[in-house]
């Protein structure tokens, strides 16, 4: 009987054989590669009970710092649906009270209601770069006069001419002197001078100056 066959026969026959009496045993008994069979989807999956078979567990498992991986540009960004996953949102989001520098106003125009108020009839007068304007009277406002040479365009309306006695006319009195109201020089009856034999006869053209002539 081979040296290793006999002990196994004895064992099969119910005879105790001491391990030390088995000669030429291998020093190691490496298992055949089979880890995959014990995986979750293997033919012989290994299950371990968390409560009874894992000893010395810590009471808490704080996560390793990794928030940056879930940021918008991280390797594992987290997306949240505003409508379904963000709960108890306020109905409005009024801005917190804050102020702006003048430099922040880069477009548009202020409404009149945004301008500073001031005394009635006054205007804002600039005080130079870096200084606030102040309320004051319109520069040059109030009664004042102009020389005739300041009137360089347009015509005076009749209501701007000086008034005078009824029927009189303004008569020039020479350069540098004010005109005066008076009668028209040479006025009065003078029709005879325009007769055909007068000193200044008036001539009328039959064809062009007499309208509604009777027919011949």
VEXGUVEX-420418 format. One line per 5 residues: their letters; for each residue z, x, y negated of N, C-alpha, C, O, CB. Coordinates in steps of 0.2 Angstrom, whole numbers, plus 5000, padded with zeros to 4 digits. Each point is the difference from the previous one (the first is absolute). Glycine has a CB too. Layout:
N
A> Z,X,Y,Z,X,Y,Z,X,Y,Z,X,Y,Z,X,Y  ...
This chain:
216
XXXXX> 5000,5004,5006,5000,4996,4994,5000,5004,4994,5004,5005,4999,5002,4986,5007  4990,5008,4989,5000,5004,4994,5006,5000,4997,5004,4995,5001,4984,5003,4997  5014,5007,4998,5006,5001,4997,5002,4994,4995,5006,4999,4999,4993,5013,5002  4996,4985,4996,5002,4995,4995,4999,4993,5003,5003,4995,4997,4994,5012,4994  5000,4992,5014,4998,4994,5003,5007,4997,5004,5001,4994,4999,4987,5009,5002
XXXXX> 5016,5002,5002,5005,4998,5004,5006,4997,4996,5002,4994,5002,4995,5015,5006  5005,4993,4986,5005,4997,4996,4998,4993,4998,5004,4996,5000,4999,5015,4996  4990,4988,5002,4998,4993,4998,5001,4995,5006,5001,4994,4999,4991,5011,4992  5006,4998,5015,5001,4996,5006,5008,4998,5001,5001,4994,5002,4988,5011,5003  5015,5000,4994,5007,4998,5001,5002,4995,4995,5004,4996,5002,4998,5016,5002
XXXXX> 4996,4989,4990,5001,4995,4995,4998,4993,5002,5003,4995,4999,4997,5014,4992  4994,4991,5011,4997,4993,5002,5004,4997,5006,5000,4994,5001,4989,5010,4995  5014,5001,5008,5004,4997,5006,5007,4999,4998,5004,4998,5004,4989,5008,5003  5009,4995,4986,5007,4998,4998,5004,5006,5000,5006,4999,4999,4992,4989,5005  5000,5018,4998,5004,5005,5000,5001,5004,4993,4994,5001,4997,5003,5001,5015
XXXXX> 5009,4999,4985,5000,5003,4994,4998,5007,5000,5002,5004,5005,5007,4989,4992  4987,5009,4998,4998,5007,5000,5002,5002,4993,4998,4997,4995,4992,5002,5013  5013,5007,4991,5003,5003,4994,4994,5003,4996,4996,5003,5003,5015,4999,5002  4989,4997,4989,4994,5003,4996,5000,5007,5001,4994,5003,5000,5007,4988,4991  5004,5012,5009,5000,5008,5001,4997,5002,5007,4998,5006,5000,5012,4994,4992
XXXXX> 4990,4995,5012,4997,5002,5007,4992,4999,5000,4997,5001,5005,5014,4996,5000  4987,5001,4990,4992,4999,4999,4998,5007,4998,5001,5002,4994,4999,4985,5004  4996,5016,5006,4997,5007,4998,4994,4999,4996,4996,4995,5001,5009,5010,5009  4993,5000,4986,4994,5001,4996,4999,4994,4996,4994,4998,4999,5001,5009,5010  5010,4991,4988,4999,4994,4995,4996,5003,4994,5002,5006,4998,5008,4988,5006
XXXXX> 4986,5003,4992,4997,5002,4994,5006,5000,4995,5004,4996,5000,4984,5000,5002  5012,5009,4993,5005,5000,4995,4999,4994,4995,5005,4998,4997,4995,5014,5004  4994,4986,4998,4999,4994,4995,4996,4995,5003,4996,5001,5005,5004,5007,4986  5001,4986,5007,4996,4994,5002,4997,4997,4994,5001,4994,4998,5006,5004,5012  4988,5005,4987,4997,4997,4994,4996,4993,5001,4997,5000,5005,5002,5012,4990
XXXXX> 5003,4983,5001,4997,4994,5002,4992,5000,4998,4998,5004,4996,5013,4990,5002  4985,5002,5006,4993,5000,4998,4999,4996,4993,5004,4996,4998,4994,5004,5015  4998,5003,4983,4998,4997,4994,4999,4992,5000,4996,4998,5004,4999,5013,4992  5010,4985,5001,4999,4993,5001,5003,4997,4994,5002,4994,5000,4998,5007,5012  5002,5002,4982,5003,4997,4995,4997,4994,4997,5003,4995,4998,5001,5016,4999
XXXXX> 4989,4989,5003,4996,4994,4998,5002,4994,5004,5000,4994,4997,4991,5013,4999  5011,4994,5010,5001,4993,5004,5007,4997,4997,5001,4994,5002,4993,5011,5008  5010,4999,4987,5006,4997,4997,5000,4998,4993,5005,4998,4997,5001,5010,5011  4988,4992,4989,4999,4998,4993,5000,4992,5000,5001,4997,5005,4992,5013,4992  5007,4988,4997,5001,4992,4999,4995,4997,5004,5001,4994,5003,5004,5008,4986
XXXXX> 4989,5000,5011,4994,4997,5003,4998,5003,5007,4995,4999,5003,5001,4998,4986  5009,5008,5014,4999,5003,5006,5001,4995,5006,5002,4995,4999,5001,5016,4996  4996,4992,5011,5001,4996,5006,5007,5000,5002,5002,4995,5003,4987,5008,5001  5016,5001,4993,5007,5000,5002,5004,5001,4993,5003,5006,5000,4995,4998,5012  5001,4992,4983,5003,5001,4994,5008,5001,5000,5003,4996,5004,4988,4997,4991
XXXXX> 5011,5012,5002,5008,5001,4999,5003,4996,4995,4997,5000,4994,5001,5011,5010  5007,4985,4997,5003,4996,4995,5007,5003,4999,5003,5001,5005,4990,4988,4997  5009,5011,4992,5007,5002,4998,5004,4995,4996,4997,4998,4995,4999,5014,5006  5010,4986,5001,5004,4996,4996,5003,5003,4995,5004,5004,5001,4998,4989,5009  4997,5004,4984,5003,5004,4994,5007,4999,5000,5003,5005,4998,4987,4992,4995
XXXXX> 5013,4998,5009,5007,4999,4999,5004,5004,5006,5005,5002,4998,4993,4987,4997  4999,5011,5011,5004,5003,5005,4998,5007,5003,5004,5004,5003,4998,4985,5000  4992,5013,4995,4997,5006,5003,4999,5006,4995,4999,5005,5002,4996,4988,5006  5006,5005,4985,4999,5005,4995,5007,5002,4997,5002,4995,4997,4986,5001,5001  5015,5009,5004,5007,5002,4997,4999,5004,4994,4995,5004,4999,5010,4996,5013
XXXXX> 5001,5000,4984,5000,5004,4994,4995,4998,4995,4999,5005,4996,5005,5004,5011  4994,4985,4992,4996,4998,4995,5003,5000,4993,5006,4999,5000,4988,4994,5008  5003,5009,4987,5003,5000,4993,5001,4993,4998,4996,4995,5002,4999,5016,4995  5009,4987,4999,5001,4993,4998,4995,4998,4995,4999,4994,4999,5013,5007,5002  4985,5003,4995,4994,4999,4996,4995,5005,5000,5001,5005,5003,5007,4989,4989
XXXXX> 4986,5004,5006,4994,5004,5000,4997,5000,4994,4994,4997,4999,5004,5000,5013  5004,5007,4983,4997,5000,4993,4993,5003,5000,4999,5005,5004,5013,4996,4991  4983,4995,5002,4994,5003,5001,4999,5006,4996,5003,5002,4995,4993,4987,5006  4999,5016,5001,4999,5006,4997,4996,4998,4993,4996,4995,5000,5003,5011,5011  5002,4998,4984,4997,4998,4993,4993,5000,5001,4997,5005,5002,5012,5000,4992
XXXXX> 4987,4990,5005,4993,4999,5001,4997,4995,4995,4994,4998,5001,5008,5006,5011  5002,4994,4983,4997,4995,4995,4993,5002,4998,4996,4995,4999,5016,5002,4998  4987,5009,5001,4994,5002,4997,4994,4998,5005,4994,4999,4997,5011,5010,4996  4996,4991,5013,4994,4998,5005,4998,4993,4999,4994,4998,5002,5010,5011,5006  5001,4987,4989,4998,4993,5000,4997,4998,4993,4999,4994,4998,5010,5004,5010
XXXXX> 4991,5007,4987,4997,4998,4994,4993,4999,5000,4997,5001,5005,5012,5006,4990  4988,4991,4999,4993,4997,5000,4996,5006,5002,4995,4998,5004,5007,4994,4987  4999,5014,5008,4996,5006,5002,5003,5004,5006,4997,5005,5001,4999,4995,4987  5009,4997,5015,5003,5003,5006,4995,5000,5006,4995,4996,5000,5017,5002,4995  4991,5005,5010,4996,5000,5007,5001,4993,5003,4996,4998,5005,5005,5014,4996
XXXXX> 5004,4984,4998,5002,4994,5003,5002,4995,4995,5005,4997,4999,4998,5009,5011  4992,4992,4985,5002,4996,4994,5002,4993,5003,4997,4997,5004,4995,5009,4989  5013,4991,5003,5003,4993,5002,4996,4995,4995,5000,5001,4994,5011,5004,5010  4986,4990,4999,4998,4995,4995,5004,4994,5001,5002,4998,5006,4986,5007,4995  5013,4991,4994,5004,4994,5000,4996,4994,4997,4997,5001,4994,5013,5006,5005
XXXXX> 4989,4988,5004,4997,4994,4997,5004,4996,4995,5005,4998,5001,4989,5001,5010  5003,5001,4983,5004,4997,4994,5002,4993,5001,5005,4998,4999,4989,5009,4994  5001,4989,5010,5001,4993,5001,5005,4998,5006,5004,4996,4999,4985,5002,4996  5011,5006,5010,5004,4998,5006,5006,5005,5002,5004,4997,5003,4985,4998,5001  5011,5011,4993,5005,5004,5002,5005,5002,4995,5005,5003,5001,4987,5002,5007
XXXXX> 5006,4994,4986,5005,5001,4994,5003,4993,4999,4997,4996,4997,4996,5014,4998  5014,4990,5006,5003,4994,5000,5004,4999,4993,5002,5005,4997,4999,4995,5015  5001,4994,4986,5004,4999,4994,4998,5003,4994,5003,5003,4996,5006,4997,5012  4984,5000,4991,4997,5003,4994,5002,4995,4994,5000,4994,5001,4990,5012,5005  5011,4997,4988,5001,4996,4994,4993,4996,4998,4995,5003,5002,5015,5005,4994
XXXXX> 4991,4987,5001,4994,4996,4998,4996,5003,4994,4994,4999,4999,5011,4991,5005  4999,5014,4992,4997,5004,4994,5003,5007,5000,5005,5001,5002,4993,4988,4992  4998,5015,5003,5002,5007,4999,5000,5002,4992,4996,5004,4998,5000,4999,5014  5009,4994,4984,5000,5002,4993,5002,5007,4999,5004,5003,5003,4999,4986,4994  4993,5015,4998,5001,5007,4999,5007,5001,4997,5003,4996,4996,4985,5006,5003
XXXXX> 5015,5003,5003,5007,5002,4997,4999,5002,4993,4995,5003,4998,5009,5001,5013  5001,4994,4985,4999,5001,4992,4999,5008,4999,5004,5004,5003,5004,4986,4995  4987,5011,4998,4999,5007,4999,4996,5001,4994,4998,4995,4997,5001,5007,5015  5000,5004,4985,4997,5001,4994,4994,5005,5001,4999,5003,5005,5011,4995,4989  4985,5002,5001,4994,5004,5000,4999,5004,4994,5002,4998,4995,4993,4994,5012
XXXXX> 5003,5014,4994,4998,5004,4994,4993,4998,4997,4996,4996,5004,5010,5014,5001  4993,4991,4989,4994,4998,4996,4994,5003,5004,4995,4997,5000,5011,5002,4989  4995,5007,5014,4995,5003,5004,4997,4996,5006,4995,5001,5002,5010,5010,4994  5000,4985,5006,4998,4996,5006,4995,4994,4998,4996,4997,5004,5015,5006,5001  4988,4995,4989,4996,4995,4997,4993,5003,4999,4999,5003,4995,5011,4990,5000
XXXXX> 4985,5006,5010,4994,5004,4999,4994,4995,4999,4994,5003,5000,5011,5006,5007  4996,4985,4993,4994,4995,5000,5003,4994,4997,5006,4998,4999,4988,5007,5010  5001,4990,4988,5002,4994,4997,5002,5000,4993,5001,5006,4997,5002,4990,5015  4999,4999,4985,5003,4999,4994,5006,4996,5000,5001,4995,5004,4988,5006,4991  5016,5001,5001,5006,4996,4999,4998,4993,4997,4996,5000,4995,5011,5010,5004
XXXXX> 4996,4985,5003,5000,4993,4997,5004,5001,4993,5005,5004,5000,4993,4990,5011  5001,5001,4985,5004,5000,4993,5007,4999,5002,5004,5003,4996,4986,4993,4998  5012,5001,5011,5007,4998,5001,5004,5007,5003,5006,5000,5000,4991,4988,5003  4999,5017,4998,5003,5006,5003,5001,5005,4994,5004,5005,5001,4991,4994,5010  5002,5000,4983,5001,5004,4994,5006,4999,4997,5003,4994,5000,4985,5006,4998
XXXXX> 5015,5005,4999,5007,4999,4996,4999,4995,4995,4995,5000,4996,5009,5012,5007  5001,4984,4996,5000,4996,4994,5003,5003,4994,5004,5005,5000,4997,4985,5007  4998,5007,4987,5002,5004,4994,5000,4994,4994,4999,4995,5001,4996,5016,5003  5007,4992,4990,5001,4995,4994,4993,4997,4999,4995,5003,5000,5014,5004,4995  4992,4986,5003,4993,4997,4998,4997,5003,4995,5003,5002,4994,5002,4987,5009
XXXXX> 4988,5011,4997,4996,5003,4995,4999,5008,5000,4996,5003,4996,5007,4987,4998  5001,5013,5010,5000,5008,5000,4995,5002,5006,4998,4996,5004,5014,5004,4992  4986,5006,5003,4996,5003,5005,5003,5007,5002,5004,5003,4997,4986,4992,4998  5008,5007,5011,5002,5006,5003,4996,5006,4997,4994,5000,5000,5009,4994,5011  5001,5011,4986,4997,5005,4997,5001,5007,5004,5006,5001,5001,4995,4993,4987
XXXXX> 4994,5009,5014,5001,5007,5003,5004,5005,4996,4999,5000,4994,4990,4998,5013  5015,5006,4997,5004,5005,4997,4999,5007,5002,5004,5004,4999,5004,4987,5000  4986,5010,5004,4998,5006,5003,5001,5001,5007,5004,4996,5003,4999,5009,4986  4994,5000,5014,5000,5001,5008,5007,5001,5002,5004,5004,4996,4985,5000,5004  5014,4993,5005,5007,5001,5002,5005,4996,4997,5006,5000,5002,4990,5011,5001
XXXXX> 5002,4985,4992,5005,4996,4996,4998,4992,5001,4994,4998,5000,5008,5011,4992  5003,4987,5009,4999,4993,5000,4997,4997,4994,5002,5002,4994,5008,4997,5014  4986,4996,4992,4997,4997,4994,5006,4996,4997,5005,4998,5004,4983,5001,5000  5011,4999,4990,5006,4995,4997,4996,4994,4997,4994,5000,4998,5014,5010,5000  4996,4985,5001,4998,4994,4996,5000,5001,4993,5005,5003,4997,4999,4990,5012
XXXXX> 4990,5005,4987,5000,5001,4993,4994,4996,4997,4997,4996,5004,5008,5015,4997  4994,4989,4993,4995,4996,4997,4993,5004,5001,5000,5006,5001,5008,4990,4990  4987,5000,5009,4993,5002,5001,4999,5005,4994,5000,4999,4994,4996,4990,5012  5002,5017,4996,4998,5005,4995,4994,4998,4996,4995,4997,5002,5009,5012,5005  4997,4991,4986,4995,4998,4995,5001,4992,4999,4995,4998,4996,4998,5012,5008
XXXXX> 5011,4987,4999,5000,4992,4999,5003,4999,4994,5004,5004,4996,4998,4994,5016  4997,4996,4985,5003,4997,4994,4995,5001,4994,4994,5002,5001,5017,5001,5003  4990,4994,4990,4996,5000,4995,4997,5007,4998,5004,5005,5000,5002,4985,4996  4988,5011,5003,4997,5006,4998,4993,4999,4997,4997,4994,5000,5009,5012,5009  4991,4999,4988,4994,4999,4996,4995,5005,5003,5001,5005,5003,5005,4991,4987
XXXXX> 4987,5002,5008,4995,5005,5002,4995,5001,4994,5000,4995,4995,5001,5001,5016  4997,5010,4988,4995,5001,4995,4993,4996,5002,4999,4999,5006,5007,5012,4991  4990,4988,4998,4994,4997,5001,4995,5004,5005,4996,4997,5004,5005,4997,4985  5000,5012,5011,4996,5005,5004,5002,4999,5007,4997,5003,5004,5002,5005,4986  5007,4989,5012,5002,4999,5007,4996,4995,5003,5000,5000,5006,5012,5004,4991
XXXXX> 4985,4991,4999,4996,4995,5003,4993,5003,5001,4996,5000,4995,5011,4990,4999  4991,5011,5012,4994,5004,5001,4995,4996,5004,4994,5002,5001,5012,5009,4998  4996,4983,5003,4995,4996,5004,5002,4993,4999,5005,4998,4998,4993,5011,5011  4997,4986,4993,5001,4993,5000,4999,4997,4993,4999,5004,4995,5009,4997,5015  4993,4993,4989,5000,4997,4994,5007,4996,4998,5003,4997,5005,4984,5002,4996
XXXXX> 5015,5001,4993,5006,4996,4999,4998,4992,5000,4994,4998,4998,5010,5011,4994  5000,4987,5011,4999,4993,5000,5002,4997,4993,5003,5003,4996,5000,4997,5016  4994,4994,4987,5001,4997,4993,5008,4999,4998,5002,5000,4995,4987,4994,5006  5014,5005,5005,5008,4999,4999,5003,5006,4998,5006,5000,4997,4994,4991,5011  4997,5015,4992,5003,5006,4998,4999,5002,4993,5003,5005,4997,4996,4999,5015
XXXXX> 4996,4992,4985,4998,5002,4993,5005,4997,4995,5003,4995,5002,4985,5005,5001  5013,5003,4991,5005,4997,4996,4997,4993,4997,4994,4999,4999,5010,5013,4998  5001,4983,5002,4998,4994,4997,5000,5000,4992,5003,5005,4997,5002,4989,5013  4991,5002,4987,5000,5000,4993,4998,4993,4997,5000,4995,5004,4996,5016,4997  5003,4988,4993,4999,4994,4997,4994,4996,5002,4995,5004,5002,5011,5000,4988
XXXXX> 4994,4990,5011,4995,4996,5003,4993,5001,4995,5001,5000,4994,5007,4991,5011  4987,5010,4999,4993,5001,4996,4999,5007,4997,4994,5001,4998,5007,4987,5000  5004,5016,5003,4999,5007,4997,4997,5004,5005,5000,4999,5006,5010,5000,4986  4988,5007,5006,4997,5005,5005,5003,5007,4998,5002,5001,4995,4987,4992,5007  5011,5011,5004,5003,5007,4999,4994,5004,4997,4995,5001,5002,5013,4998,5007
XXXXX> 4994,5004,4985,4995,5004,4996,5002,5007,5000,5006,5002,4998,4991,4988,4995  4999,5014,5009,5001,5008,5000,5001,5002,4993,4997,4998,4996,4996,5003,5015  5012,5004,4989,5002,5003,4994,4998,5008,4999,5003,5003,4996,5006,4988,5003  4987,5011,5006,4998,5007,5000,5004,5004,5005,5005,4997,5002,4993,5002,4986  5000,5007,5014,5003,5003,5005,5007,5002,4999,5001,5003,4994,4987,5002,5009
XXXXX> 5016,4994,5001,5007,5002,4999,5005,4995,4997,5006,5001,5000,4990,5010,4999  5000,4983,4999,5004,4995,4997,5000,4993,5004,4995,4999,5004,5002,5006,4985  5008,4992,5011,5001,4993,5004,4995,4995,4997,4999,5000,4994,5013,5003,5010  4985,4993,5001,4996,4995,4997,5004,4994,4997,5006,5000,5001,4985,5003,5007  5006,4993,4988,5004,4995,4997,4997,4993,5001,4994,5000,5001,5010,5008,4990
XXXXX> 4999,4987,5008,4997,4993,5001,4997,4998,4993,5003,5001,4995,5006,4996,5014  4985,5001,4992,4997,4997,4993,4994,4996,5002,4999,4998,5006,5004,5012,4989  4993,4988,5000,4994,4996,5000,4994,5004,5002,5000,5006,4998,5005,4986,4994  4990,5005,5011,4994,5003,5002,4997,5002,4993,4998,4996,4996,5001,4998,5016  4999,5013,4988,4996,5002,4994,4993,4996,4999,4997,5000,5005,5010,5011,4995
XXXXX> 4992,4986,4995,4993,4997,4999,5000,4993,5003,4995,4997,5001,5000,5014,4999  5011,4986,5001,5000,4994,5004,4998,4994,4995,5000,5002,4994,5008,5002,5014  4991,4990,4994,4998,4994,4996,4993,4998,5000,4997,5003,5004,5012,5001,4988  4989,4991,5005,4993,4997,5000,4995,5006,4999,5000,5003,4995,5004,4985,5002  4991,5012,5007,4995,5005,4999,4993,4998,5004,4996,5004,5001,5013,5005,4998
XXXXX> 4991,4985,5003,4994,4998,5004,4993,5001,4996,4995,5002,5003,5013,4989,5002  4992,5008,4988,4993,5001,4997,4997,5007,5001,4994,5001,4999,5010,4991,4992  5001,5013,5010,4997,5007,5001,4996,5000,5006,4996,5005,5001,5013,5000,4993  4992,4990,5011,4996,5000,5006,4994,4996,5000,4997,4999,5005,5014,5004,5001  4988,4993,4989,4994,4996,4999,4994,5004,5001,5000,5006,4999,5006,4985,4994
XXXXX> 4988,5006,5008,4994,5004,5000,4998,5004,4994,4996,5005,5000,5000,4986,5008  5007,5006,4986,4998,5004,4994,5006,5003,4997,5001,5003,4995,4990,4990,5003  5015,5008,5007,5006,5003,4998,5000,5008,5001,4994,5003,5002,5012,4986,5000  4999,5014,4996,5000,5007,5000,5001,5003,5008,4998,5006,5001,5007,4994,4987  4997,4995,5016,5001,5002,5007,4998,4995,5004,5004,4996,5004,5005,5011,4994
XXXXX> 4984,4991,5002,4997,4994,5004,5001,5001,5007,5000,5005,5003,4992,4993,4988  5010,4996,5013,5000,5000,5007,4994,4998,5003,4997,4995,4998,5015,5003,5001  4985,5006,5005,4994,4998,5004,5002,4997,5007,5004,5003,5003,4989,5005,4990  5003,4987,5009,5001,4998,5007,4993,4999,5003,4995,4998,4997,5015,4996,5000  4990,5009,5009,4994,5000,5004,4999,4993,5004,5004,4998,5003,4997,5014,4998
XXXXX> 4993,4985,4997,4999,4993,5003,4999,5000,5007,5003,4995,5003,4991,5003,4987  5004,5007,5013,4999,5000,5007,5006,5002,5004,5001,4997,5006,4987,5006,4992  5016,5001,5000,5006,5002,5004,5007,4998,4997,5005,5000,5004,4988,5010,4999  5007,4988,4991,5007,4998,4997,5001,4992,4999,5006,4998,4998,4994,5014,4997  4995,4984,5006,5000,4993,4998,5000,4997,5007,4994,5000,5003,5001,5001,4985
XXXXX> 5010,4995,5014,5000,4997,5007,4999,4992,4998,5001,4998,4995,5007,5011,5010  4990,4988,5001,4998,4993,5000,4996,4998,4994,5001,4994,4997,5010,5004,5008  4983,5005,4994,4995,4998,4995,4997,4994,5003,4999,5000,5006,4999,5012,4990  4999,4984,4999,4996,4994,5002,4993,5002,5002,4998,5005,4998,5009,4988,4995  4990,5004,5012,4994,5001,5002,4995,4999,4995,5001,4996,4995,5002,5002,5017
X> 4991,5005,4988,4994,4999,4995,4996,4994,5002,4996,4998,4997,5004,5014,5001
